[in-house]
Amino acid sequence: MVGPFNPKSQPAKSTRRTAVGLILGAPLLGACANVQESLSQFSNPFSSQPANGPAGSPQQPVAVGTGQVKVGLVLPLSASGNAGVAAQSMKSAAAMALTEFLNPNIQLLIKDDAGSPQGAQQGAQQALDEGAEIILGPLFAASVPATAQVGRGRGISVIAFSTDSSVAGRGVYLLSFLPESDVNRIVEYAASIGKRSFAAVLPENAYGNVVEAAFKQAVPKRGGRIVAFEKYGADRATAAGKVAQALGQADALLLADDGDAVVAVADALTTAGANLRNVQLLGTGLWDNPRVFASAKLQGGLFAAPDPSGFRSFSNRYRAKFGNEPVRTATLAYDAVALAAALARTQGGQRFTSDVLLNPSGFAGIDGLFRFRADGTNERGLAVMRVATGGSQPVAGSPKSFGA
């Protein structure tokens, strides 16, 4: 069970269990569709590097805070396009976490990796040479192994922000939004409301592959069966046609792609003769998109996402402090820094060891509960949302604690 934690009133002495099962930062926060900016706007969730384009001038290293415990933060601050925009917002959120955590005993050593593996490796090495006890970042999947190599050489943990679970591993933890959590939660909920026969239409790409693996594990685990399954590339019509023919046997249909693509798949299914009102539509967190909410065919669909009670609050505070909107990934940097500050305060010399980071009670941050797995991936406690005109409506809240 996750115990309460208030950084402004934590007792000087506390047990390991209550100290690690904690709430990070100010209130427990979540995500809000109005301010949601899909991760895909800044990079493909499985992209190895930022989009092509001229990068900015490398940014000089910055130290934020005056605490005794040093924490490295590696971000693509000078990367081209939206990647650099995302990194700057994450940097601001990290600084905001220090401000909201009263008297944190940490100092952030912020390094610019310019969006490259070489830059990430150099940034991590610099941070460790300056005394960093843990590395937060990098953002891109291709940069994680290079950073991990530096960390493992020193016995230092890395908490990266990539959504590609293949780069996780021993001592390399992902604090990100993984598709596996979305799929597990939405299938679990669908089964709980009596859905037993599942179909799916997924993209033929890295994201679709991850969703496929999770879907094919989650459905039988919940006592269901898969009656139709197809993947599509540029031609959505063929896959949609095959699934439409078998849809009469299904009572739930998973469509997992970004907003424009999901709408196009729903249109293709309808054109192929499917009556989507006769089946419960299911989606992932990528459905938290205005294009999905505006689609008549997707109304009533259910998707898993962070509880919608908190990113609004986070965004309001961020906007008041910096005068602009945070990117969606800004919460990851906030939670990572808040976690480091909390563990530095409560866990002594063991603060960033795997034993502490893998506490099964997990932690609660802006986007709800999360915990790290031994393989480096994470599990999140997600809510279930229903697609409605103009936004989404909560159907089932996020869990208050993790099961065994």
C-alpha positions as CSV (number, residue, x, y, z in Angstrom):
1,M,0.0,0.0,0.0
2,V,1.3,3.4,-0.8
3,G,1.5,5.6,2.2
4,P,1.1,9.4,2.3
5,F,4.1,11.6,2.0
6,N,4.2,15.3,2.3
7,P,7.6,16.8,1.5
8,K,6.9,19.8,3.7
9,S,6.1,17.8,6.8
10,Q,8.0,14.5,6.7
11,P,9.2,13.4,10.1
12,A,12.9,13.2,10.6
13,K,12.7,9.4,11.2
14,S,10.4,7.0,9.3
15,T,10.5,3.4,8.4
16,R,11.7,2.2,5.0
17,R,8.3,1.0,4.0
18,T,6.4,4.2,4.8
19,A,9.2,6.4,3.5
20,V,9.4,4.6,0.1
21,G,5.6,4.1,-0.4
22,L,5.2,7.8,-0.8
23,I,3.4,10.6,-2.6
24,L,5.8,12.8,-4.5
25,G,5.6,16.6,-4.5
26,A,2.4,18.5,-3.7
27,P,-1.0,16.9,-4.2
28,L,-1.4,13.6,-6.1
29,L,-1.7,14.7,-9.6
30,G,-2.9,13.2,-12.9
31,A,-3.5,14.1,-16.6
32,C,-6.0,16.4,-18.3
33,A,-7.2,16.0,-21.9
34,N,-7.4,19.8,-22.5
35,V,-3.7,20.3,-22.0
36,Q,-2.7,16.9,-23.2
37,E,-0.1,17.0,-25.9
38,S,0.6,13.5,-27.3
39,L,4.1,12.3,-26.9
40,S,4.0,11.6,-30.6
41,Q,4.0,15.3,-31.2
42,F,7.5,15.5,-29.8
43,S,8.9,12.2,-31.0
44,N,7.6,8.8,-32.0
45,P,7.4,6.9,-28.8
46,F,9.8,4.3,-30.1
47,S,12.1,6.8,-32.0
48,S,15.8,6.4,-31.5
49,Q,16.6,10.0,-32.1
50,P,15.0,13.4,-32.7
51,A,13.5,14.4,-36.0
52,N,16.0,15.6,-38.6
53,G,16.7,19.3,-38.6
54,P,19.2,21.9,-37.5
55,A,20.1,21.5,-33.8
56,G,20.7,24.5,-31.6
57,S,24.0,25.4,-30.0
58,P,24.9,23.0,-27.2
59,Q,23.8,24.3,-23.9
60,Q,26.2,24.7,-21.1
61,P,25.9,22.5,-18.0
62,V,23.8,24.0,-15.3
63,A,23.6,23.2,-11.5
64,V,20.2,23.8,-9.8
65,G,19.9,23.6,-6.0
66,T,22.5,23.5,-3.3
67,G,21.9,20.1,-1.7
68,Q,24.6,17.6,-0.8
69,V,23.1,14.8,-2.9
70,K,24.0,15.3,-6.5
71,V,21.6,14.0,-9.2
72,G,22.4,14.1,-13.0
73,L,19.6,15.1,-15.4
74,V,20.4,14.4,-19.1
75,L,18.0,15.9,-21.7
76,P,18.2,16.8,-25.4
77,L,18.1,20.5,-24.7
78,S,19.6,21.7,-28.0
79,A,18.0,19.0,-30.2
80,S,16.1,20.1,-33.2
81,G,12.4,20.7,-33.5
82,N,9.9,19.5,-30.9
83,A,12.5,17.3,-29.1
84,G,14.3,20.4,-27.9
85,V,11.0,22.1,-26.9
86,A,10.0,19.0,-24.9
87,A,13.4,18.9,-23.2
88,Q,13.3,22.6,-22.2
89,S,9.8,22.0,-20.7
90,M,11.1,19.0,-18.8
91,K,14.0,21.0,-17.5
92,S,11.6,23.6,-16.2
93,A,9.4,21.0,-14.6
94,A,12.5,19.5,-12.9
95,A,13.4,22.9,-11.4
96,M,9.8,23.3,-10.3
97,A,9.9,20.0,-8.5
98,L,12.8,21.3,-6.4
99,T,11.0,24.5,-5.7
100,E,7.9,22.7,-4.4
101,F,9.8,20.2,-2.4
102,L,10.7,22.2,0.8
103,N,14.4,22.2,1.5
104,P,15.4,19.4,-0.8
105,N,18.9,18.0,-0.1
106,I,19.8,17.5,-3.7
107,Q,21.6,19.4,-6.5
108,L,20.6,18.8,-10.1
109,L,23.5,18.6,-12.6
110,I,21.7,19.3,-15.9
111,K,23.5,18.1,-19.0
112,D,22.5,18.6,-22.7
113,D,22.9,15.5,-24.8
114,A,21.8,17.2,-28.0
115,G,19.6,14.2,-28.8
116,S,22.5,11.8,-29.6
117,P,23.8,8.7,-27.8
118,Q,27.3,10.2,-27.8
119,G,26.0,13.3,-26.1
120,A,24.1,11.3,-23.5
121,Q,27.1,9.2,-22.7
122,Q,29.3,12.3,-22.3
123,G,26.6,14.1,-20.2
124,A,26.2,11.1,-17.9
125,Q,30.0,10.8,-17.6
126,Q,30.3,14.4,-16.7
127,A,27.6,14.2,-14.1
128,L,29.1,11.1,-12.5
129,D,32.6,12.7,-12.5
130,E,31.0,15.6,-10.6
131,G,29.6,13.3,-8.0
132,A,26.1,12.4,-9.2
133,E,24.6,9.4,-7.4
134,I,21.9,8.7,-9.9
135,I,21.2,9.7,-13.5
136,L,17.7,10.9,-14.6
137,G,17.2,10.7,-18.4
138,P,17.9,10.5,-21.3
139,L,14.7,10.8,-23.3
140,F,15.5,8.9,-26.5
141,A,15.7,5.1,-26.7
142,A,18.9,5.0,-28.6
143,S,20.6,7.2,-26.0
144,V,19.7,4.9,-23.0
145,P,22.2,2.0,-23.6
146,A,25.1,4.5,-23.8
147,T,24.0,6.1,-20.6
148,A,23.4,2.8,-18.9
149,Q,26.9,1.6,-19.8
150,V,28.4,4.6,-18.0
151,G,26.1,4.1,-15.0
152,R,26.8,0.3,-14.7
153,G,30.5,1.0,-14.8
154,R,30.1,3.0,-11.6
155,G,27.2,1.0,-10.0
156,I,24.9,3.9,-10.5
157,S,21.2,3.6,-11.3
158,V,19.6,5.3,-14.4
159,I,16.0,6.4,-14.5
160,A,15.3,7.1,-18.2
161,F,12.2,8.6,-19.9
162,S,12.1,6.4,-23.0
163,T,8.8,4.5,-23.8
164,D,10.7,1.7,-25.5
165,S,10.8,-1.1,-22.9
166,S,13.5,-3.0,-24.9
167,V,16.1,-0.5,-23.5
168,A,15.2,-1.2,-19.8
169,G,17.3,-3.6,-17.8
170,R,19.3,-4.2,-14.7
171,G,19.8,-0.8,-13.0
172,V,18.1,1.0,-15.9
173,Y,14.5,1.9,-15.0
174,L,11.9,3.6,-17.3
175,L,9.8,6.4,-15.8
176,S,7.5,6.8,-18.8
177,F,4.1,5.9,-20.2
178,L,4.5,2.3,-21.5
179,P,1.8,0.9,-23.8
180,E,1.9,-2.4,-21.9
181,S,0.3,-0.7,-18.9
182,D,-2.5,0.8,-21.0
183,V,-3.3,-2.6,-22.6
184,N,-3.3,-4.5,-19.3
185,R,-5.6,-1.9,-17.7
186,I,-8.1,-1.7,-20.5
187,V,-8.4,-5.4,-21.0
188,E,-8.7,-5.9,-17.3
189,Y,-11.5,-3.4,-17.1
190,A,-13.3,-4.9,-20.2
191,A,-13.2,-8.3,-18.6
192,S,-14.6,-6.9,-15.4
193,I,-17.7,-5.7,-17.2
194,G,-18.3,-9.0,-18.9
195,K,-16.3,-8.8,-22.2
196,R,-14.9,-12.1,-23.2
197,S,-14.4,-12.1,-27.0
198,F,-11.8,-9.7,-28.2
199,A,-10.7,-8.4,-31.6
200,A,-7.9,-6.0,-32.5
201,V,-6.7,-3.9,-35.4
202,L,-3.2,-2.5,-34.8
203,P,-0.5,-0.7,-36.7
204,E,2.4,-2.6,-38.2
205,N,5.1,-0.7,-36.4
206,A,7.1,-0.9,-33.2
207,Y,4.2,0.5,-31.1
208,G,1.8,-2.0,-32.6
209,N,4.2,-4.8,-31.9
210,V,4.4,-3.9,-28.2
211,V,0.6,-3.6,-28.0
212,E,0.2,-6.9,-29.8
213,A,2.4,-8.8,-27.3
214,A,0.7,-7.2,-24.3
215,F,-2.8,-7.8,-25.8
216,K,-2.1,-11.5,-26.5
217,Q,-1.0,-12.0,-23.0
218,A,-3.6,-9.9,-21.2
219,V,-6.7,-11.4,-22.9
220,P,-6.2,-15.1,-21.9
221,K,-5.0,-14.0,-18.5
222,R,-8.4,-12.4,-17.9
223,G,-10.3,-15.4,-19.2
224,G,-11.0,-14.0,-22.7
225,R,-10.3,-15.2,-26.2
226,I,-9.1,-13.4,-29.3
227,V,-11.6,-13.9,-32.2
228,A,-10.0,-11.6,-34.8
229,F,-6.6,-9.9,-35.1
230,E,-5.1,-7.9,-37.9
231,K,-2.3,-5.3,-38.5
232,Y,-2.1,-2.6,-41.1
233,G,0.5,-0.5,-42.8
234,A,-0.4,2.2,-45.4
235,D,-3.4,0.1,-46.4
236,R,-5.9,0.1,-43.6
237,A,-8.8,-1.2,-45.7
238,T,-7.6,-4.8,-46.0
239,A,-7.1,-5.3,-42.3
240,A,-10.4,-3.5,-41.5
241,G,-12.3,-5.6,-44.0
242,K,-11.0,-8.9,-42.4
243,V,-11.9,-7.8,-38.9
244,A,-15.2,-6.4,-40.0
245,Q,-16.2,-9.8,-41.2
246,A,-15.4,-11.5,-37.9
247,L,-16.7,-8.7,-35.6
248,G,-20.0,-10.4,-35.0
249,Q,-18.2,-12.9,-32.8
250,A,-16.5,-10.1,-30.7
251,D,-17.9,-8.0,-27.9
252,A,-14.7,-5.8,-27.6
253,L,-12.4,-4.3,-30.2
254,L,-9.0,-2.8,-29.5
255,L,-7.8,0.1,-31.7
256,A,-4.4,1.3,-30.6
257,D,-2.8,4.2,-32.6
258,D,-2.7,8.0,-32.5
259,G,-5.7,10.2,-33.0
260,D,-5.7,10.6,-36.7
261,A,-4.9,7.0,-37.4
262,V,-7.5,5.7,-35.0
263,V,-10.2,7.8,-36.6
264,A,-9.1,6.6,-40.0
265,V,-9.3,2.9,-38.9
266,A,-12.8,3.4,-37.4
267,D,-13.9,4.9,-40.8
268,A,-12.3,2.0,-42.6
269,L,-14.1,-0.5,-40.4
270,T,-17.4,1.3,-41.0
271,T,-16.9,1.4,-44.7
272,A,-16.2,-2.4,-44.6
273,G,-19.6,-2.9,-43.0
274,A,-18.8,-3.0,-39.3
275,N,-21.4,-1.6,-36.9
276,L,-19.1,-0.3,-34.2
277,R,-22.1,0.4,-31.9
278,N,-22.5,-3.3,-31.4
279,V,-19.0,-3.8,-29.9
280,Q,-17.2,-2.1,-27.0
281,L,-14.3,-0.1,-28.5
282,L,-11.1,-0.1,-26.5
283,G,-8.0,2.1,-26.8
284,T,-4.7,3.1,-25.2
285,G,-3.5,6.4,-23.8
286,L,-3.0,7.7,-27.4
287,W,-6.7,8.1,-27.5
288,D,-6.5,11.1,-25.2
289,N,-6.6,13.3,-28.3
290,P,-9.1,16.0,-29.5
291,R,-9.5,14.2,-32.9
292,V,-10.7,11.1,-31.1
293,F,-13.2,13.0,-29.0
294,A,-14.5,14.7,-32.2
295,S,-15.2,11.4,-34.0
296,A,-18.8,10.2,-33.9
297,K,-17.8,6.7,-34.6
298,L,-15.5,6.5,-31.4
299,Q,-18.1,7.9,-29.0
300,G,-18.5,5.6,-26.0
301,G,-15.1,4.0,-26.5
302,L,-13.0,3.2,-23.5
303,F,-9.3,3.9,-23.0
304,A,-6.8,3.6,-20.2
305,A,-4.9,6.8,-19.1
306,P,-3.6,8.5,-16.0
307,D,-6.3,9.7,-13.7
308,P,-7.6,13.0,-15.1
309,S,-7.6,14.9,-11.7
310,G,-4.1,16.2,-11.7
311,F,-2.2,17.3,-14.8
312,R,-4.7,20.3,-14.8
313,S,-3.4,21.3,-11.4
314,F,0.3,20.7,-12.4
315,S,-0.3,22.6,-15.6
316,N,-1.8,25.6,-13.7
317,R,1.1,25.8,-11.4
318,Y,3.6,25.4,-14.3
319,R,1.8,28.1,-16.3
320,A,1.8,30.5,-13.3
321,K,5.5,29.9,-12.8
322,F,6.8,29.9,-16.4
323,G,4.1,31.7,-18.4
324,N,3.5,28.9,-20.9
325,E,2.1,25.4,-21.2
326,P,4.1,22.3,-20.1
327,V,4.6,19.5,-22.6
328,R,3.0,16.2,-21.6
329,T,6.3,14.6,-20.8
330,A,7.1,17.4,-18.3
331,T,5.5,15.4,-15.5
332,L,8.1,12.6,-16.0
333,A,10.9,15.0,-15.1
334,Y,9.0,16.4,-12.2
335,D,8.3,13.0,-10.7
336,A,11.8,11.8,-11.3
337,V,13.3,14.8,-9.4
338,A,10.7,14.6,-6.6
339,L,11.4,10.9,-6.2
340,A,15.2,11.6,-6.0
341,A,14.5,14.3,-3.4
342,A,12.2,12.1,-1.3
343,L,14.6,9.2,-1.3
344,A,17.5,11.4,-0.5
345,R,15.6,12.7,2.5
346,T,14.4,9.4,3.8
347,Q,16.6,6.5,2.7
348,G,20.1,7.4,3.8
349,G,23.0,5.8,2.0
350,Q,20.8,3.2,0.4
351,R,18.6,5.9,-1.3
352,F,19.1,5.0,-4.9
353,T,19.8,1.2,-4.7
354,S,17.7,-1.3,-6.5
355,D,16.3,-2.5,-3.2
356,V,14.8,0.9,-2.6
357,L,13.7,1.7,-6.2
358,L,12.0,-1.7,-6.5
359,N,9.8,-1.3,-3.5
360,P,6.6,-3.2,-4.5
361,S,4.4,-0.5,-2.9
362,G,5.6,1.9,-5.5
363,F,5.3,5.6,-5.5
364,A,2.5,8.1,-6.3
365,G,3.3,11.1,-8.5
366,I,1.6,13.5,-10.8
367,D,0.2,10.8,-13.0
368,G,-0.8,8.5,-10.2
369,L,0.8,5.3,-8.9
370,F,3.8,3.8,-10.5
371,R,6.4,1.2,-9.5
372,F,9.5,-0.1,-11.2
373,R,9.8,-3.8,-12.1
374,A,13.0,-5.8,-11.8
375,D,13.4,-5.8,-15.6
376,G,13.5,-2.0,-15.6
377,T,10.0,-1.4,-17.0
378,N,7.2,0.1,-14.9
379,E,3.7,-0.5,-13.9
380,R,1.2,2.3,-13.6
381,G,-2.1,2.6,-11.8
382,L,-4.4,3.9,-14.6
383,A,-7.9,5.1,-14.8
384,V,-10.4,4.1,-17.5
385,M,-11.9,7.0,-19.5
386,R,-14.9,7.1,-21.9
387,V,-14.8,9.1,-25.1
388,A,-17.3,11.9,-25.2
389,T,-17.8,15.0,-27.3
390,G,-15.5,17.7,-26.2
391,G,-13.4,15.5,-23.9
392,S,-13.3,12.3,-21.9
393,Q,-15.3,11.2,-18.9
394,P,-13.9,9.0,-16.1
395,V,-15.5,5.5,-15.8
396,A,-13.2,3.8,-13.3
397,G,-10.7,5.5,-11.1
398,S,-7.1,4.7,-10.8
399,P,-6.2,2.2,-8.0
400,K,-5.1,3.5,-4.6
401,S,-2.6,0.7,-4.2
402,F,-0.9,-2.0,-6.2
403,G,-1.9,-5.7,-5.7
404,A,0.8,-8.2,-5.1
